Amino acid sequence: MSNQFGWNSSTAGLVQSSFFWGYALSQLPGGWLAKRFGGRKVLEIGVLTWSFATALVPLLAGFMPGLVFTRILVGIGEGVSPSAATDLIARSIPLQERSRAVAFVFGGLSVGSVAGLILAPALIQHYGWESVFYLFGLFGIAWFVGFQTMVEQEASYAEPAANSSNHQEEKSQGSSLAELDESVKDVPWRAIFKSPAVWAMIYAHFCGSWGHYTCLSWLPTYFSEALNLNLTEAAWVSILPPLASVFVTNLAAQLADKLIASGVETTTVRKFCQTVGFLAPALCMIPSAVDLGLPPWEVVGILTAGLALSSFALSGLYCTHQDISPEYASILLGITSTSGAVPGIVGVALTGYLLDTTHSWTISLFAPSIFFYLTGTIVWLVFASSKPQNFSS
């Protein structure tokens, strides 16, 4: 698209960052909606929204306001989904199995990245870049239909008593719009924002997202321009970090749950996992930041290892919301994810701007990520906690 429409790095960064405008705006509302109506309903609507908006991209790509709008809409749909998934996990999964549940659900992000990066180059080569948006949008719509069918079948097999209970719950959840304002007021916002542990999660989410989103958006360009890999090689190399993350995520989750089950304090486990998730990518970015002159494939291997180990965060930060308050887990994730979406807006666009002005990958991409990984580690070790907190008291 960038080649076809003649975009420079700043414009490409703007287009990529517009997704995060919607993503940031929908995080906190998504958490509240998941608590109010249940994660299942919110997840359904979120997937349908982002899938439909994805399919619209080729139709509006030549009209910048329309393109930016579709990306914002994709961001809104995806933004409500993590809180919806967190609500489902918090309500149904015990502490000793929570790391594996979070890893299984959110590990799907890495699986999807791998699948997308494998499919996209071939689709673009044979059918044009438009085919990627049409096909992936269709996949999401198909998921929505399949999920609806599964829910209906589950309801039909439920016993009458259970159906009656579920009906009453749904009725109470959606009884009247007049109750919505009251349910917002019922959230103990002041108690939540007075907690040092919550602020540690907010900053950690910001720091982790800075490294993740800027690398997600700009590493393929780095591989192509700085390491002189061709487009096909860069696409295949971009698969390696999320592919490695699939394996690391499961190993980290197994380790975390085993440590908790053996009696290790939950806070200690979460701090250990998050520290690995921050320090590993920071250390592995240093060779690229100082330009040691390593062969391209060694650079790729080191970056892949660091970004894969960042998946330890799924057994650190991403479990802490449920640890400290299953009742308000979706709200907490909405709060921290709002902070985590800011780097997608600022960081992705700023990286493109700095790249245009300095022509330095160190200044534009690696140095800021290393800074946030290191400061995030310090804040997490000092203030993070997984001890249950009763915000309502």
N, C-alpha and C positions, 0 to 999 in steps of 0.2 A: 504493500500500500504506500509506504514511504517513497519507494522508487517511482511508482506510477503517478503520484500526486506531487512529487518534488518537494517533500518535506525535509527540512534540516533537523539536526538533533534536538533543538529546542522545541520545534513543533511536534516531533515524534514523542518527546517527553511529555508535552502537554496532553496529547491524545491518550497516551498510556495512563497518565495520572488522573484523567477525568473519571476513570472507573472508580478511583478511590474517593472522589467527592461523594458519590452515592453510597459507597461502602462505609464511609465515616458517618454520614448522616443517619444511616439506618441501624447502626449498631445498638445504641441505647433503646430506641423504639422497638427493635427486634427482641431485645432481652425482656422488656416489659410485656410485649405481646405474647412471648412464649410463656411467661409466668401467668399471664391473664387467660389465655385461650389454650394453652398446651403446645408443646414443641412440635407435635405431629402436624397440626393444622398450619402453623407458621412455616414449617419446612416445605410443605406441599406448595404453598403460594409462592414462596421464595424461588423454588426451582422453576416453576412455570414462568415467573416474571423474567428471570435472567435468561432462560432458554428462548423465549419469544423475542426479547431484546437482542440477543445474539444473532438470531436469524434475520433481524432487520438491518444489520450493519451493512451488507453489500448494497442495499437499496439506498442508503443515505451516506455512503462513504465519501462521495464527491461534494457533499454539502456539510461543511465543518460544524455548524451549530447542530444539525441533525445527528451527525456522527457522535459528537460529544454527548448529546442527549441519550443516545442508545447506550453509550458506555456508562453513563451515570445510572441508567435504569438497570443495567447488568450489575453494577455495584450495589444498588439497593436490594436487588433480589438475593445476591450472594451475602450481603451484609447481615440479613436477618437469620441466615441459616446456621452459623456457628452457635448462636445463642439457643436456637431451637434444638440443635443436637445436644448441647450441654444440658438443657432442661430434661431431655429424655434420659440422658445418662444419670444425672443427679437424682432423678426420681426412681430409677429402677436398678442401679448397679451398686453393690456394697463396696465399702472402702478398699477391701483387700483385692478386688478385681477391677478397680477403677482405672488404674494406669493402662491395663490391657484394653479396656473398653474405649478409652480416649484414643489410644494408639490405633486401634482397629478403625474407628470412625474417621478421625482426622488424618490417619495415614492414607486414606483414600485420596487426599490432595496430591500426595506424591505419585500414587498409582495413576491418577488422572493426568498429571503432568507428563509422565512417561508415555502413556498412551497417546496423548495429544501431540507430543513431539515426534513420535514415531509416525503417526498418521499424516500430520500436517504437510511435511515436505513432499510426500508422494502426491497428496491431493493438489497442492499448489502446482506441482510440475505438470500434472496431467489435466487438471480441470480448472486451474486458476485459484487465486487466493480466496475468491468468494465462496468456493465449495466448502472451505473449512468452517465458515460461520453457518452456512446452511446445515451442514451435517451435524455439527456439535449442538446447534439449536434443536435439531430434530431429536438427537439423543436425549436431551433434557425433557422435551415434551413427551417422548416415549416413556421415560422414567416416571413422569407424573401420572400418565395413564396407568402404567403398571402398578404404581404405588396405590392409586385409588382402588384398583381391582383387589389388591392384597388386603387393604383395609376392609373392604366390603366382605371379602371372604372370611376374614377374621371375625367380623361382627356376626356373620351368619352362623358360625360355629360356636359362638359364645353361648353359655347357658342363660336362660331367661333371667335369673337373678342378677347375673353379671351385666347383662344387657340393661336391666332396669337401673342398676347402679351407675353404669356409664351414661345412661340417658339423663339421670338426675344430675350427674357431674357436668355434662355438656350443657344442660339446661341452666344450671347455676352459673356456668362460665359465660354464657351468652345471653343472660336474662334480659338486660336492657342497656342501651347506650348511656343512660343516665348514671349507671354505676361506674363507668370507665374513669371519670375524673376522681371518684372516691378511691378507686383501686390504685391510681397513681399516687394520691396523697398517703395511702397506707404504706408505701415503701419507705423504710426508715433512712431517707437520704442523708440526714445529718450524721447519724451514727455510722453509716457506711463510709462517708468521706472524712470522718474523724479517725479512722483506723489506719495506723502506719502500715499495716500489712496490705491494705487495699492500695495505698499509694505506691508501695513497692511493686505490686502487680501492674499498676498503671505505667510506671516508668519502665519496668522490664518488658512489657508488651510493646511499648514505643521503641525501645532499643532493639529488640529482636526483629521487629517488623522493618526497621530501617535497613538492617543488613539483608533481610530476606527479600523485601520488595525491590530494592535497588539492584540486587544481584539477579533476581528473577527477570527484571526488565532489561538489564544492560549487559549481563554476561555473554549472551549470544553475540552481541555487537563487539564486545571485548575479544571474544574468541576469533571473530572474523577479522577485525581490524588490527588488533595489537599482536595476536598470535599468527596472523596470516593464514587462517584456516578458511577454506572455501565455504560457501553457504551450506552445502550438504554436510561437510565435516563439522561445521559449527552447530548444526541442528542435532546431529548425532551426539556430539560431545555434551550438548546441553541436557541430554537425557541422563547423563551419568549422576549428577547430584541427586535428583529426585529418586532415581533407581536405587542408589546406595542408601538413601533415606528410608526406603521401604524396609530394608533389612535392619538398619540401626534402630528404627522406631520400635520394632518388635522386640529386639534384644533389650533395649532400654526399659520397655514396659514390663517385660518378664523380670528383669533385675529389680525394678522398683517395687513391684508387687511382692516379690519374694522377700525383699528386705523388710517391708512393712509387716508381712505375715510372720516374719521371724522375730518381731518385736522392736525393730529399729524405729525411732521416733519419726513420724510422718514428715515433720518439718525438716529434719535432717536429710531425709531421702529427697524431698523436693528441692532443697538447696543444692545438694550434690548434683542432681540431674540438670538443674538449670545452669549451674556453674560450668559443667561440661558443655552444655548447649551454647554458652556464650564464649568461653575461652578457646574452644577448639577452632571455630571459624576465624576468630581474631588472629590466632597464631598462624593459621594456614593462609591468611591473606598477606602476611608480612613479606614473604618472598616476592609476591607480585607488586606490593606497594614500594619496595626498595629496589625492584628491578635487578635481581641477582643474575640475570642473563641465563636462566635455566632453559633447557629445551621446552618447546611448547607442550609436549605431552606430559612432562614432569609438572609443569605449572597446572595443567588440567587435573592431574592426579591429586596434587596437594589441595587445590580448591575443592575438588569433589569430596575429599576426606573431611575437610573442615565443615562444608555445608551439610554433609550427611550427619556428622556428629551433632550439628545444631538441632537435630530431631530429638535429642534428649529433652528438649524443652517441653515436648508433649507429655512427658512424665514429671515435669517440674511445674512451670507456670500454669499450663493448661489443665492440670488436675487440681490446682490450689483453689480455684473458684468453688468447686464442689466440696473440697475438704472443709473450708471454713464456714460454708453455709449452703447446704443443699437446697434450702428453701429459696434463697436469692441468688443461686448460682447463675441463672440466665441473666439477671440484672447485672451482676458483677462482671460477667463476660462482656455484656454490652458496654459497660463503662470502660473496661480496659481495652476492648477492641476499638472503641472510638479513638482512644489514644494511639492504638496500634495502626489505625488507618491513616493517621496524619503523615507518617513517612511516605505512604503511597502517594499522597497529594504533593507534599513538599519535596521529599527526597528524590522521587523519580524525575520530577520536572527539574529540580535543582541540579541533579547529576547531568542531565542533558545540557543545561545552561553552562555549567562549569566545564563540561567537555568541549563545548563550542568556544569558550573564552580562553581556557588554559591549555587545551589539547593534552591534558595530563589525566591518565586513568587513576593515578595515585591520589591526586587532589579531589577528583570528581567522584570516585567510587570507593576506593579502598580505605583511605585515611578516615573519612567520616564513619564508616562502618566499624572500623577497629575501635575508634573512640567510644562509640555507643555500646559496643559489646563490653568493653572494659569497665566503663562507668556503671553499666547495668549490672554487671557482676558484683561490684562493690555494694550498690544499693540493695540488691537481692540478699546478699549474705548478712547485711546489717539489719534489715527491717522485715524481711519476709517471714511469714508464719503460716502453718497449716492447722493451727489449733482452732476448733470450732468456735464461732462467735455468734452470739445471740443479738443480732442488731436490733431486734424488736423490743428488747427489755429496757 
